[in-house]
Amino acid sequence: MQTLAVQVQDDYIQDFMSYVNNHSENITITKDKNLEIDPYFYERREELQQTRDDIKNGNIEMVSHETLWGNIKNHLKTIETK
């Protein structure tokens, strides 16, 4: 069995569901909670995993929370003085 993500136009959903019901012995439909909450869940998860791998491999550097906020505060100071 294969799992697919299917997007159906709103005005076609009834026809689609009729087709599924007529072929229910071969088709199972389940809702993916992750996609209900965030339609880009799986793309974001892949990006996050790639970022984590890049940090572990040394391809990118992760800065500390203190450094990040220090940089933001310094940047805001330069904007305020202009």
C-alpha positions in Angstrom: 0.0 0.0 0.0 1.2 3.5 -0.7 0.4 6.7 1.1 -0.4 9.9 -0.9 -1.4 13.4 -0.1 -4.3 14.5 -2.2 -5.6 18.0 -2.6 -9.1 18.3 -3.8 -10.9 21.5 -5.0 -13.7 22.5 -2.7 -16.3 22.2 -5.5 -15.1 18.7 -6.5 -15.0 17.2 -3.0 -18.4 15.5 -3.2 -17.5 13.8 -6.6 -14.2 12.8 -5.1 -15.8 11.3 -2.0 -18.3 9.4 -4.1 -15.5 7.9 -6.1 -13.7 6.9 -2.9 -16.8 5.4 -1.5 -17.4 3.4 -4.6 -13.8 2.0 -4.4 -13.6 1.8 -0.6 -12.2 -1.7 -0.7 -9.0 -0.3 -2.2 -8.8 3.2 -0.6 -8.5 4.2 3.0 -8.8 7.9 4.0 -7.3 9.3 7.2 -6.8 12.9 8.2 -3.3 13.9 9.0 -3.4 16.0 12.2 0.0 17.6 11.4 -1.3 18.9 8.0 -4.5 20.1 9.6 -2.5 22.3 12.0 0.2 23.3 9.5 -0.2 22.6 5.7 3.6 22.8 5.4 4.4 20.6 8.4 6.5 18.1 6.5 8.5 20.7 4.5 9.3 22.6 7.6 10.3 19.4 9.4 12.8 18.6 6.5 14.2 22.1 6.7 14.7 21.9 10.4 16.4 18.5 10.1 18.7 19.8 7.4 19.5 22.8 9.6 20.3 20.5 12.6 22.5 18.3 10.3 24.3 21.4 9.0 25.0 22.5 12.6 26.3 19.1 13.6 28.5 18.8 10.5 29.9 22.3 11.0 28.5 23.7 7.8 26.7 26.5 9.7 27.4 27.9 13.2 24.7 28.2 15.9 25.1 31.3 18.0 24.1 31.5 21.6 20.9 33.2 22.8 23.0 35.9 24.5 25.0 36.6 21.4 21.9 36.8 19.2 20.1 39.2 21.5 23.3 41.2 22.0 23.6 41.6 18.2 19.9 42.7 18.0 20.3 45.2 20.8 23.5 46.7 19.1 21.7 46.9 15.8 18.7 48.7 17.4 21.1 51.2 19.1 22.6 52.0 15.7 19.2 52.6 14.2 18.1 54.8 17.2 21.1 57.1 16.8 20.4 57.8 13.2 
